[in-house]
Amino acid sequence: MGEFDLIRTHFWRAAPARPDGSGVRLGNGDDCALLVPAPGMVLAVSTDMLVAGRHFLPDVDPEALGHKALAVNLSDLAAMGARPLAFTLALALPRADSAWLAALARGLFALADAHGCALVGGDTTAGPLNLCLTVFGEVPAQQASRRDAARVGDDVWVSGTLGDARLGLAVLLGERPAPLGAEHARARLERPTPRVALGLALRGIIHAAADVSDGLLGDLGHILAASGVAARLDVETLLGSGAVHPAVRALPPAEALRCVLAGGDDYELVFTAAPERRAAVQRAAEQAATPVTRIGQIVAGPPATHTLDAGAARVHLCDAHGQPYPLPPGVALGGFDHFATMPA
């Protein structure tokens, strides 16, 4: 199968039209796609790359991989409060396996159709397995939930549950036996749910947000560093709350702590909002059918910095009495860093 036959067979689709002429004006088949945001909107653009052996195992179910490749990108739009418009796909393949590609496309397009997000272009090449997607969304400029907008006194919230994906990976790699809830954890790893509906419902209510892709401490740390603030988290309350699935809560304390605070791959939202907006946050969560949990508070911190890798140091872990939380021996917490974890 040649490159253009591959594209035409598995990835060629007509882009849906909107009555007002916004959205995708021109999709697949030209040198560029043409996108028109609705009146009063600005474009939100994000790119994520998934590399075999780094982000997923080479024998992963291709349908699940298609889902996850788009889900991790839609999660970035959700954090910004942006409605998905379109995406591009750059795909490197060791070989053109038609059955594998058909399954990948099924997973990809099932999620794309659920969010009205059209594939409008991309590229294919021979090479080590790699998927690079760029997503485009639209959001009112004044309602975009930027990382630099957290304010002292804000509540810190998270959506869904944290640590599930890391538990799923541990079971998949044979690092631990499968506990009750292991299938849930693996599904969360391989088929994450981008919180687009929640991001839209929270427009105009919250101040700052990020998606939890590299671990709660790391991604909350990005907000703190960009906003020039710090945060206080009640670890005991968090571990016993609805933000932690029973399968994770049942782990040994040190392992549960690592999964929840530094596990990554959850693709939930962490966000901040003023205390007087608590009822509005809960109404938005109900509207989006997504549970949320209040886990801490924004406090004064050092000035804003572009050195985001130190953001996790701005998170003060406390016990239920407000005293510093003693980390178990050997537990070092921080966000995932691709290059820090690469061999020298």
N, C-alpha and C positions, 0 to 999 in steps of 0.2 A: 504494500500500500504506500503510495507516494504522499508527500506532505499535504498537498492540496486535496487529494482524495480523503485523507485522514480528517482534515478540518471539515470538509463538506459532509462527510458521513456522520461524524460524532458531535461537531460543535457549531454547525451552521444553523442559525435561527433568525427569523425575522423579529425585529424589535417592536414591541407594542407601542402604539401611538396614543397620545393624550389629546382630548378634545381641544385643549387650549394651546396646543402646539409646543408645550414644554416637554421635558424629558429627552428621549432619544430622537433626535432629528434624522440622524443617519447612523446606522449600525455597521454590521459586518460587510466587508466587500470592497472597502476603499482604503486609501492610505491612512486616513484618520476617521474616527467616529466624531459626530457632532452632537453635543449635549446642550440642552437649554434648560436651566433651572427655572422653576415657576417664579412669577413676579414676587419680589421682596426676599428671595432666597439667595444664598451664596452656595457655591460648590464646596463640599467636604471631600477630600481625597486622601486615601491611605493605601499603602502597599505592604503586603506580607509575603514572605517566601517560605516554602516548606521543602526541606531537603531530605532525601532518603538517608536514613542512618543518623540523622541529627534531630529531625522533628517527628519522624515516624519510622517504624520498622519496615524493611523492604518487603515483607510478606503481608503487609496490611491489606485488609479487604478494600479493593479499589473503590467500591461504592461509598464506604465510610470515608475514605480519603477524599473523594470528591466533595462530600458534605463538609468535612472539616476544613478543607482548603478555602472554601467560601465563608464558612462560619467564622473563622478567626478574623477575616477581613470585615465582615458585617459587624463583628463585635466592636471594632474601632469606630464605625459609624454610630453604633448604639451609644458609646461613651460620649460622643459629641452631640447626641440628640438629633442625628441626621437621618432622614428617610432615604433608603437605598434607591438609586436610579439605574446604575449599570456597572459592569465590571469588565476588565480585560484579563486574559489568561495567557501567560507565557509558559510553555510546557517543554521540558527536555525529557526525552525518552531513550532508554537503552535500545529498545526495539519497538516496532509498531505492532502491538498485540491487539487485534480488533475486539476480542471478548473483554479484555482488561479495560480497554478504552471505553467500551459501551457501558460497563459498570461504573467507571469513573464519571462519565457524563450523566448517568442516571442520578447518582448522588448529588452531583453539582447542580443539575437543573431542577431537581425536586426542591432543594432549598432556595434556589434562585426564583422559581415560580412562586413559592410561598411568600416571598418578600417583594415581588414585582421588580426584580433586578435583572436586567437584560445583559447577556454577553454581547459585547459590541466590537470585539477584536482581540488581537494578541499575536502570538508567534509560536511556532513549533520548531524543534531542532532535535537532532540526535545527540545524546550525551547522558551523563549520570542523571538518574531520576530526580526531577526538581520541578516544583510548581510555584510560579510567582504570579500572584493576582493583585490587581489594582482595582479598588472600588471607588465609585463616585456616588455621593449622596447630596442632599440639599437640606439646608437648615436656615432659619432666620438668623441673620448675623448676630443680633443682640441676645439670642437664646442659646447659642452654642455653649456647651458646658466645657470650657477650657480648663486645662490643668492649673493655670496661674490665677484662678479666681477664688480659691479657698480663703475664708476669713476667720480670724480668731473668734472663738465662741461657737462656730459651726458644729453641728453633730457630724459624726462620721458614720456612714451607712454602707452595708454591702447587700447585694442581691443574692438570692439562691443559697447554695451551700458551698463551702470551701474545702479543699483538700481531697475531694473525691477523685479527681483525675490522677493525682500523685499516688493514691492508693491503687487505682486501676493499673497504673504503670508498674508498681511494685509487684502486683500479682502476675501481670503479664510477663515480667522479666524473671519470675521465680524468686524474688527477693523475700517473699513471705507467702505462707499458705493462704488460700482464698477464704476470707471470712464470709459470714452472712452479709449480703449486700454487695458482694464482689461484682456481680453482673451489672448492677447499677453503676458502680465505680468505673468499670470498663466502658460502659456506654457513654459516661460523661467524658472519658478520655477521648474516645474515638468519634463521638457525635455530639460535640458541645452545642448548646443552645444559645445563639447570639441574642442578647436582651434588647432587641430593636424596639419592641413594643414598649418596654419600660423606659428606654431612653427618650422615646417620643412623648410618653405620658409625663415625664419629669421636666419637659421644657418649661422654662420660666419659673420653676420651683427651686431647683438646686443651683449651687454656685459652680462647683468644680467636679470633674469626674475623670475616671480612667477605667479601662477594662483590666481585669486581673488575668494577665497572660503569663507573667513571670513570677507570680507570688504576691500575696497581699502586701507584705512589707515593702517589696521592691516597687510595686505599682502605686501604692499609697505614697511611698517615698518620692516618686516623680511629682505628684501633686504638691507635696510639702516643699520640695526644693524649688519648684517653679513659683510657688506662692509666697515663699519666704516665711513659712510658719512651721510648727511642729504638731504632733498629735499624741494624745494619751489614749492608750487602748487598755481596757480591762480584760486581761487574758482569761481569767477564770470565768467571767460572765460569757465571753465569746465562746469558749470551748463547751460550755453547757447550754448554748443557745440553739435556736433553730437554724443558725448559719452553719452548723456542723452536723452532717449526716450521722446517724447512729453507728454505721460501719466504721467511720473515722473516729468517732468518740470512743469506740471500744478498743482502739489501739493502745499500746503502752504510751504513757503520757508524753515522753520525748518524741516518739514517732508521730503521734497525733499533732503535736505542736509544730513539727517540721512540715507536715502535710498542709495544715491550715494556714500557717504564716508564710511559708516559703515554697510550697509545692508547685504552684503554677499550673497553667493549662486549664484553669477553671472557666475562663471567659465569662465571669460574672462582672458586675459593675461595682466599683467602690466610688462613693460620691459624698459630697458635703452639702449641707443645707442648714439654714438658720433654725434654731430651736422652735421658733414660732411657726415653722412650716411642717412640723411633724405630722399633723393631721393631713395636710396636702400630700405629703410623701406617701402616707399610707393609702390615701385614696387613689393615687397614681399607681401604686403597686397592685391594688385590687383591680383597677381598670386593665392593667397589663397581665393579670393573673400570674404575678411573679412575687414571691415572698421577699421581704426586705427585713434587715435586722440592724438596729442601731448599736454600734460597737465601740464608740469612743467620742472624743471631742478634739477639735482643733484648738491649740494653744499657741502662745507666742513662741517664735523661734528665730534663728539667724536669718539674715537677709536672703532674698532670692538668689539663686545661683544657677548657672547652666551646667554645673558639674553634677549631673543627675545620679551618678553611680553612688553618691554618698547620701542619697535621700533617705534610705532606710534608717540611718543613724538619727534621724529626727523623730522617729517613732519611739515613744516612751512606753514600755510595757509595764503595766501595773497589776496588782492583785485587787481583790474586791474592796480592800481598805485604802486603796490609793498608794500603797507602798510599792517600790520597785519589785517586779516579778523576777524571782531567781530562775534563770534558765537551767535546765538539767545539764549535768556534765557532758561535754562533747557536742552540745547543740550550738551551732553557729548559724545565724539566720540572716538572710539577705535575698535580694532578687536574683533571678537567673541572669547570667551574663555569658553569651556565646563564646567570647574570646577568653574570658577568665577561666572557662572550663575546658579550653582547648589544650592539648598537650604541647609542651614547649618544642 
